[in-house]
Each structure stands twice: as C-alpha cells, then as structure tokens.
Amino acid sequence: MIKRVYILTFCVFFFAVGYAQQKGENALLEIMHQHPEQFNQVLEHKESYRLQIVYTRIERDSKNQPHVTTWCLDTGKYYYYPASMIKLLEIPLAMEKINNLKKKYGVSIYDSLVVSGDPCGDVYEANYQKRANFSTPAQMIKEMLLISNNHAFNPLYDFLGQAYFNRRAHELGYTSAVITNRFAGCDSFQNQITSAVDFYDRKTGALKYVQPATINHDMPVIKHMNTIVGRGFMNGQVMDPPKNFNHNNFISLWDLHKLLVHLTLPKLQTRKHQIHLTNEDYAFIHKYMGMYLRECVMPKYDTGECQDNKFKFFMTANESGCAPEGIRIFNKVGQAYGFVTDCSYFVDTVNRVEFFLSCSMYVNKDEILNDDVYEYETIAMPFFRNLCNAVYNDELSRNRKHKPVFDKWDFKDEVF
C-alpha cells in the first residue's frame, strides 16, 4: 500500500503572552490525522476545495484570563468569497461610530436610522422608515447575526460610508478588508456613493443627527490575489465568462477569526487595535451571536421544534434539530457561489470546554457559478460537523490546569 503524504501549510499566531506552544506540536494536523476516514477525501483535494481552517486553543490562568494559541491550515493560500461574513466586521464598526456620536448628539443603536435617497434604486425595504420597529441599528444587527439579513446590512453601509468602513477596518488591524458594495444590485460607482443618513428618536420622532451623503473617490480593490473563480457564470439561460470577484467585499479568514476572538474576548485586544465598545455593546453582540432562532421574539421565526443548527454549520444537532445540552456556538456564517464559511466560538458549559474554530471551503464540482448546483449538504456540512466534533472531542480529553469560568450570558430576546 502506498502511504499518502499531505503537504499541509501551518502557521502559528499568538494573541497574548502567557501560553507557549509545545515544541513540534501541530494540534490541528494531529486531530485530523486521527480521523482519516472523515478528512482524507477532502485533504487529498484541498486545493480544489480551497480549504482553509483556523483553530484556537484557550488556556485560562488562575484569574480566568485567557491565553491562546492558534494553528491554521492554508489560511490565505486561496481566494475565497466571504459573502455574509463581512457583516461581522460591519457590526462593531457601526456600533463604535454610534458611540462616537453619542456624547454630542445623544444617538444610540435603539434610535431610528433612516437613509435618504437611493443611489441604485429600490435597495431599502419600506420598513426602514422613521420610527418603524425595524429601523433601529439594534434590530439590523440582531437580524444580521441571527439570519444574516442582507437588507439589514445596507443602511449601516451607508452610515459607515465606503471610505470610512475600509479605513477604520485597517486601523483596527484587519488589513485584508476590502469593502466595496452593498448587498443589492448596485454597480461599482453607485456603491462608492453613500446616501444621507438621519437618526430620529423613536419615541418622540425628534431628529437627532444628520449625516450628509458622501462619495469615495478611491475605489478599493482586492490586490495580490487571483479573484477569478470557476469556468463560467450563469446569467439566466446564458453562460457568461468566469466570475471575477475583484470588486466584491473581501476579508481574509484569518482576519475574521481574529475579529471573532476580539469580539468574544475583548481583553485580548491591543491598545492600538482596540474597538471602542462598551460592556453593554459586547453583551448585545454575544447575545445574538449565540442565540438560537427559537429564542427570538421579534420577529418570531417558524422553526418547528428547533433548527438550532440552521445558521451554525459546525453544530451536530439531534434529529429534531436541537442543540445538545450546554452547547452554545457564538458565530457568523457565509454561503454563496459554492463558498461556505463559519467562524465560531464553541462553548460547552456543562463540561467547561471552549475553543475557536473557523473554516472555509469551496464546493462547486461543475465550476459553474450561479447555477444553484453546489455540494453544500453532501460535502461541506458533513466536513464542518466532523471537524468540529473532532476538535471538541480532543478538547474534552485535554487536561486543563484551570477550567474556564464563563460569563453569565443573557439569551432573552429584547423587543426594541
């Protein structure tokens, strides 16, 4: 029998001082090699799947402070389309900008945000209006985290502005970020224009803040990466040339993983790259990153019994779709054109286990984009669940000098 040899590229990053990696240890590689029947089929063709994985192990000290080490597989080696993952970056930047305006104008995420004008026509739903229930940044953020609502992304895109969105992301250390477009049928020039934005007090209707329309004259583009994907793109019944993602939103999987760590464990942020959010802001983000759809009150989603894993690709639920006891996954997912991505903070409150896991892969065997023929359920979802289970079982058996003491998360939905 010929022994297969996989050339796997690994890199190690340290978020904080205090945890030294054991010499020669590649934790992610070792875990996957223990289950060849689950992973070899994908690993043998990892270039075709554009497979990228990031795994962060957490060690708590006697004061419950986290010290982390991260291993990654081929991160940044291939282009991938992050799709809705870009919302994870928009959320803290929008909340931070609102905080910057709060002292002078008294605005908050619970005020109504109204976009005046529409540079590319019919982007905004009618419910984004003055004093409407769904017009608040709080509701938009909630729905982006719970169901990845595209319509909720667009008003906050206008509020941030394309130039500020990119500049602030880079200032915070997420230098791979390229923010180019709304989730709407706008062309590149229309996306450079951001409409005027007003904030209103939802109780009184009083105008609190006016932000004029802007235009970004320096169009951001993805550099140093081949962004052409596939062998064709279906445009109705017509086959167009392969899609070039050069003018689409982008952020590397590594930066997304780092962002999730910083949002979940804010104390690991450096002073230079600190996001200016309050404890209440972080609690709000954690609530809706970790909430299950059945726990949401407004709007009320028809989930049957559970569907806890609908937007949590790493989760192995029971036959009814319910999460195992004590399991919470704080995450954001993206899925489009055959690309599947999940960045997650996995928590088992019963056994006191925690870790970060991110993965992206491309499952499009026919290499035709936009034909709705992808191997999401047959290849991607089983791989994601197997990967998470393998890491989780390894974490269960790992000795910890100090087990984590978790925050008291609140998953009771708020009606704004």
C-alpha positions as CSV (number, residue, x, y, z in Angstrom):
1,M,0.0,0.0,0.0
2,I,1.3,3.4,-0.9
3,K,1.4,5.8,2.0
4,R,-0.2,9.1,1.2
5,V,1.7,12.2,2.2
6,Y,-0.2,15.5,2.6
7,I,1.8,18.7,2.4
8,L,-0.1,21.0,4.8
9,T,0.9,24.6,5.4
10,F,0.6,25.6,9.1
11,C,1.3,28.9,10.8
12,V,1.2,29.7,14.5
13,F,0.0,33.0,15.9
14,F,-0.1,34.3,19.5
15,F,-2.9,36.7,20.6
16,A,-1.5,37.1,24.1
17,V,1.7,36.4,26.1
18,G,1.5,33.6,28.6
19,Y,0.9,30.3,26.7
20,A,3.9,28.6,25.0
21,Q,3.3,26.1,22.2
22,Q,4.8,22.6,22.8
23,K,7.7,22.1,20.5
24,G,6.8,20.3,17.3
25,E,3.1,20.2,18.1
26,N,0.6,20.8,15.3
27,A,-2.7,20.3,17.1
28,L,-5.0,20.7,14.2
29,L,-3.0,18.4,12.0
30,E,-2.8,15.8,14.7
31,I,-6.5,15.9,15.3
32,M,-7.4,15.5,11.7
33,H,-4.9,12.6,11.2
34,Q,-6.7,10.7,13.9
35,H,-9.8,10.5,11.6
36,P,-8.6,9.8,8.1
37,E,-12.0,8.3,7.1
38,Q,-13.6,11.7,7.7
39,F,-11.0,14.1,6.4
40,N,-8.7,12.4,3.8
41,Q,-11.1,12.7,0.9
42,V,-11.1,16.5,1.3
43,L,-7.5,16.8,2.2
44,E,-6.4,14.9,-0.9
45,H,-8.0,17.6,-3.0
46,K,-7.7,20.6,-0.6
47,E,-6.6,22.9,-3.4
48,S,-9.8,22.2,-5.4
49,Y,-11.8,22.8,-2.3
50,R,-9.8,26.0,-1.4
51,L,-9.8,24.6,2.1
52,Q,-8.8,26.9,4.9
53,I,-9.0,26.2,8.7
54,V,-8.1,28.2,11.8
55,Y,-8.2,26.6,15.3
56,T,-7.5,28.5,18.5
57,R,-6.9,26.7,21.8
58,I,-7.6,28.6,25.0
59,E,-5.8,28.3,28.3
60,R,-7.2,30.1,31.4
61,D,-4.9,31.1,34.2
62,S,-5.8,31.2,37.9
63,K,-7.5,34.5,37.4
64,N,-9.6,33.2,34.5
65,Q,-7.6,35.3,32.0
66,P,-7.4,33.7,28.5
67,H,-4.1,32.8,26.8
68,V,-4.4,31.5,23.3
69,T,-2.5,29.7,20.6
70,T,-3.7,29.4,17.0
71,W,-2.9,26.9,14.3
72,C,-4.0,27.4,10.7
73,L,-4.2,25.3,7.6
74,D,-3.5,27.1,4.3
75,T,-5.0,30.3,5.5
76,G,-4.6,33.0,2.8
77,K,-3.4,30.5,0.2
78,Y,-6.6,30.6,-1.9
79,Y,-9.1,33.3,-2.7
80,Y,-12.5,32.7,-1.2
81,Y,-15.7,34.7,-1.2
82,P,-16.7,35.6,2.3
83,A,-20.3,36.6,1.4
84,S,-22.2,37.4,4.5
85,M,-19.1,37.1,6.7
86,I,-18.5,40.8,6.0
87,K,-21.4,41.6,8.3
88,L,-19.3,40.5,11.3
89,L,-16.9,43.4,10.5
90,E,-19.7,46.0,9.9
91,I,-21.4,45.4,13.2
92,P,-18.7,46.5,15.7
93,L,-17.6,49.4,13.4
94,A,-21.2,50.7,13.2
95,M,-21.7,50.4,17.0
96,E,-18.4,52.1,17.6
97,K,-19.3,55.0,15.3
98,I,-22.6,55.5,17.0
99,N,-20.7,55.6,20.3
100,N,-18.5,58.3,19.0
101,L,-21.6,60.4,18.2
102,K,-23.5,59.6,21.4
103,K,-22.0,62.3,23.6
104,K,-22.7,65.2,21.2
105,Y,-25.9,64.0,19.6
106,G,-27.4,61.5,22.0
107,V,-27.8,58.8,19.4
108,S,-27.9,55.1,20.2
109,I,-28.5,51.8,18.5
110,Y,-32.1,52.0,19.6
111,D,-32.9,55.2,17.6
112,S,-34.3,55.0,14.1
113,L,-31.8,55.2,11.3
114,V,-33.3,56.5,8.0
115,V,-31.5,56.6,4.7
116,S,-32.5,59.5,2.5
117,G,-32.2,58.7,-1.2
118,D,-31.1,55.6,-3.0
119,P,-28.2,55.7,-5.5
120,C,-29.0,52.4,-7.2
121,G,-32.8,52.2,-6.9
122,D,-35.1,50.1,-4.6
123,V,-32.4,49.0,-2.2
124,Y,-34.3,49.7,1.0
125,E,-37.4,47.9,2.2
126,A,-40.3,50.0,3.3
127,N,-39.9,49.1,6.9
128,Y,-36.7,51.1,7.2
129,Q,-38.6,54.3,8.0
130,K,-38.8,56.9,10.7
131,R,-40.0,55.4,14.0
132,A,-40.6,51.9,12.5
133,N,-39.9,48.9,14.6
134,F,-37.3,47.6,12.2
135,S,-35.5,50.9,11.6
136,T,-33.1,50.7,14.5
137,P,-29.4,49.7,14.2
138,A,-30.1,47.3,17.1
139,Q,-32.7,45.4,15.1
140,M,-30.5,45.4,12.0
141,I,-27.5,44.0,14.0
142,K,-29.8,41.4,15.6
143,E,-31.0,40.1,12.2
144,M,-27.6,40.1,10.6
145,L,-26.4,37.9,13.4
146,L,-29.5,35.7,13.6
147,I,-30.5,35.1,10.0
148,S,-27.8,37.0,8.0
149,N,-30.3,39.5,6.7
150,N,-28.9,41.3,3.7
151,H,-31.3,44.2,3.9
152,A,-30.1,45.0,7.4
153,F,-26.5,45.4,6.1
154,N,-27.3,48.2,3.6
155,P,-28.4,51.1,5.9
156,L,-25.3,50.6,8.1
157,Y,-23.1,50.5,5.0
158,D,-24.5,54.0,4.1
159,F,-24.0,55.1,7.7
160,L,-20.3,54.0,7.8
161,G,-19.6,55.1,4.2
162,Q,-17.3,53.1,2.0
163,A,-14.1,55.2,2.7
164,Y,-14.6,55.2,6.5
165,F,-15.5,51.5,6.5
166,N,-12.3,50.5,4.8
167,R,-10.1,53.0,6.7
168,R,-11.3,52.0,10.2
169,A,-11.1,48.3,9.5
170,H,-7.4,48.7,8.5
171,E,-6.7,50.9,11.6
172,L,-8.0,48.1,13.8
173,G,-5.6,45.7,12.2
174,Y,-7.9,43.9,9.7
175,T,-5.8,45.0,6.8
176,S,-7.1,42.4,4.4
177,A,-10.6,44.0,4.4
178,V,-11.8,45.4,1.1
179,I,-15.3,46.8,1.4
180,T,-16.8,47.6,-2.0
181,N,-20.5,47.0,-2.1
182,R,-24.0,46.7,-0.5
183,F,-26.0,43.5,-0.8
184,A,-28.0,45.0,-3.7
185,G,-28.0,45.4,-7.5
186,C,-25.7,48.4,-7.5
187,D,-22.7,48.9,-9.8
188,S,-19.3,49.9,-8.6
189,F,-19.8,53.6,-8.9
190,Q,-23.2,53.5,-7.2
191,N,-21.6,51.6,-4.3
192,Q,-19.0,54.4,-3.9
193,I,-21.9,56.8,-3.2
194,T,-23.4,56.6,0.3
195,S,-26.7,58.3,0.9
196,A,-27.5,60.8,3.6
197,V,-28.4,59.2,6.9
198,D,-30.6,60.6,9.7
199,F,-31.1,59.5,13.3
200,Y,-34.5,60.0,14.9
201,D,-35.7,59.5,18.5
202,R,-38.2,56.6,18.1
203,K,-40.4,57.8,21.0
204,T,-40.7,61.5,20.1
205,G,-39.8,61.5,16.4
206,A,-37.3,64.3,17.0
207,L,-34.3,64.5,14.6
208,K,-31.1,63.9,16.5
209,Y,-28.3,63.7,13.9
210,V,-27.9,64.3,10.1
211,Q,-25.1,62.8,8.1
212,P,-24.7,64.1,4.6
213,A,-24.2,61.9,1.5
214,T,-20.6,61.1,0.6
215,I,-18.7,59.7,-2.3
216,N,-15.5,57.7,-2.1
217,H,-13.1,58.6,-4.9
218,D,-10.6,55.9,-4.1
219,M,-12.3,52.7,-5.2
220,P,-10.9,49.8,-3.1
221,V,-9.9,46.6,-4.9
222,I,-8.6,43.2,-3.9
223,K,-4.8,43.0,-4.6
224,H,-2.2,40.3,-4.8
225,M,-4.7,37.5,-5.3
226,N,-6.3,35.8,-8.2
227,T,-10.0,36.6,-7.9
228,I,-11.3,34.7,-11.0
229,V,-13.3,31.7,-10.0
230,G,-14.9,28.9,-12.0
231,R,-15.2,28.2,-15.7
232,G,-18.5,30.1,-16.2
233,F,-21.2,32.2,-14.7
234,M,-24.9,31.5,-15.3
235,N,-26.8,34.7,-16.2
236,G,-30.3,33.4,-16.7
237,Q,-30.0,30.9,-19.5
238,V,-26.7,32.4,-20.8
239,M,-23.3,31.2,-19.8
240,D,-21.0,34.2,-19.1
241,P,-17.2,34.0,-18.6
242,P,-15.9,33.1,-15.2
243,K,-16.7,35.5,-12.4
244,N,-14.1,38.0,-11.3
245,F,-14.6,38.8,-7.6
246,N,-12.2,41.7,-7.7
247,H,-14.9,44.3,-6.9
248,N,-16.7,42.3,-4.2
249,N,-16.4,42.6,-0.5
250,F,-13.4,40.7,1.0
251,I,-11.8,39.9,4.3
252,S,-9.4,37.1,4.9
253,L,-10.4,34.1,7.0
254,W,-7.6,34.9,9.4
255,D,-8.8,38.4,10.0
256,L,-12.3,37.2,10.5
257,H,-11.1,34.7,13.1
258,K,-9.0,37.3,14.8
259,L,-12.1,39.6,14.8
260,L,-14.3,36.9,16.4
261,V,-11.6,36.4,19.1
262,H,-11.5,40.1,19.8
263,L,-15.3,40.4,20.0
264,T,-15.6,37.4,22.2
265,L,-12.6,38.0,24.5
266,P,-12.1,41.8,24.3
267,K,-9.3,41.8,26.8
268,L,-7.1,40.2,24.1
269,Q,-7.3,43.4,22.0
270,T,-4.2,45.5,22.0
271,R,-4.5,49.2,22.9
272,K,-3.5,50.2,19.3
273,H,-6.3,48.0,17.8
274,Q,-8.9,48.4,20.4
275,I,-12.6,48.7,19.3
276,H,-14.3,51.3,21.3
277,L,-17.3,49.4,22.5
278,T,-19.0,49.3,25.9
279,N,-19.6,46.2,28.0
280,E,-23.2,46.5,27.1
281,D,-22.3,46.5,23.4
282,Y,-20.3,43.3,23.7
283,A,-23.1,41.7,25.7
284,F,-25.5,42.7,22.9
285,I,-23.3,41.1,20.3
286,H,-22.7,38.0,22.3
287,K,-26.5,37.6,22.9
288,Y,-27.4,37.5,19.2
289,M,-24.2,35.6,18.1
290,G,-25.2,32.8,20.5
291,M,-29.0,32.9,20.3
292,Y,-31.0,30.2,18.7
293,L,-33.7,31.1,16.3
294,R,-36.4,29.6,18.5
295,E,-35.4,32.0,21.3
296,C,-36.1,35.1,19.1
297,V,-39.3,37.0,19.9
298,M,-39.2,39.8,17.3
299,P,-39.6,38.7,14.7
300,K,-40.8,35.3,15.6
301,Y,-39.3,32.6,13.3
302,D,-41.1,29.4,12.4
303,T,-38.5,26.9,13.4
304,G,-40.7,23.9,14.1
305,E,-39.2,22.3,17.2
306,C,-35.6,23.7,17.0
307,Q,-33.5,24.2,13.8
308,D,-30.7,25.3,16.1
309,N,-28.0,24.4,13.5
310,K,-29.6,26.3,10.6
311,F,-27.0,29.1,10.8
312,K,-24.4,27.2,12.8
313,F,-22.6,24.9,10.4
314,F,-20.4,23.4,13.0
315,M,-23.2,22.1,15.1
316,T,-24.3,18.5,15.2
317,A,-27.9,18.7,16.4
318,N,-30.3,15.9,17.3
319,E,-33.0,14.5,15.0
320,S,-35.2,17.4,15.9
321,G,-32.5,20.0,15.1
322,C,-32.0,20.8,18.8
323,A,-28.6,21.6,20.2
324,P,-27.0,19.3,22.8
325,E,-27.4,20.3,26.4
326,G,-25.0,23.1,27.4
327,I,-23.7,23.8,23.9
328,R,-23.6,27.3,22.6
329,I,-21.9,28.5,19.4
330,F,-21.2,32.2,19.0
331,N,-20.7,32.6,15.3
332,K,-21.3,34.1,11.9
333,V,-21.7,32.1,8.7
334,G,-21.5,32.9,5.0
335,Q,-22.6,30.9,2.0
336,A,-22.7,31.9,-1.7
337,Y,-21.5,30.7,-5.1
338,G,-20.3,27.4,-3.6
339,F,-18.2,29.0,-0.9
340,V,-19.1,28.0,2.7
341,T,-17.6,29.7,5.8
342,D,-18.2,29.6,9.5
343,C,-16.3,31.4,12.3
344,S,-17.3,30.2,15.7
345,Y,-16.6,30.3,19.4
346,F,-17.7,26.9,20.7
347,V,-18.7,26.6,24.4
348,D,-19.8,23.6,26.4
349,T,-21.0,25.0,29.7
350,V,-21.5,21.5,31.2
351,N,-18.0,20.2,30.7
352,R,-16.5,23.7,30.7
353,V,-14.8,23.4,27.3
354,E,-14.2,26.3,24.9
355,F,-12.3,26.9,21.6
356,F,-12.4,28.9,18.4
357,L,-12.8,27.3,15.1
358,S,-13.1,28.8,11.6
359,C,-13.3,27.1,8.2
360,S,-14.0,27.9,4.6
361,M,-14.3,25.7,1.6
362,Y,-15.5,25.8,-2.0
363,V,-17.9,23.0,-3.1
364,N,-18.7,23.6,-6.8
365,K,-17.8,20.4,-8.7
366,D,-19.1,21.7,-12.1
367,E,-17.2,25.0,-11.6
368,I,-20.3,26.9,-12.9
369,L,-21.3,29.8,-10.6
370,N,-24.8,30.9,-10.0
371,D,-26.4,27.7,-11.3
372,D,-27.5,26.6,-7.8
373,V,-25.7,23.3,-8.1
374,Y,-23.4,23.1,-5.2
375,E,-22.4,20.3,-2.8
376,Y,-23.3,22.1,0.4
377,E,-25.2,19.3,2.0
378,T,-23.2,16.3,0.6
379,I,-19.6,17.6,1.2
380,A,-19.4,20.9,3.1
381,M,-21.8,20.4,6.0
382,P,-20.6,16.9,6.9
383,F,-17.0,18.2,6.8
384,F,-17.8,21.1,9.0
385,R,-19.6,19.0,11.6
386,N,-16.9,16.3,11.6
387,L,-14.2,18.9,12.0
388,C,-15.9,20.5,15.0
389,N,-16.7,17.1,16.6
390,A,-13.1,16.0,16.2
391,V,-11.7,19.2,17.8
392,Y,-14.4,19.1,20.5
393,N,-13.6,15.5,21.5
394,D,-9.9,16.4,21.6
395,E,-10.7,19.3,23.9
396,L,-12.8,17.2,26.1
397,S,-9.9,14.8,26.8
398,R,-7.3,17.6,27.2
399,N,-6.0,18.3,30.7
400,R,-6.6,21.9,31.8
401,K,-4.9,23.3,34.9
402,H,-7.7,25.9,35.2
403,K,-11.1,25.3,33.6
404,P,-12.9,28.4,32.3
405,V,-15.5,30.3,34.3
406,F,-17.9,31.6,31.7
407,D,-19.8,34.9,31.6
408,K,-23.5,34.8,32.5
409,W,-24.9,35.2,29.1
410,D,-28.4,36.5,28.6
411,F,-30.3,35.0,25.7
412,K,-33.6,36.6,26.4
413,D,-34.6,38.5,23.3
414,E,-35.2,42.2,23.5
415,V,-38.1,44.0,21.9
416,F,-36.8,47.4,20.8
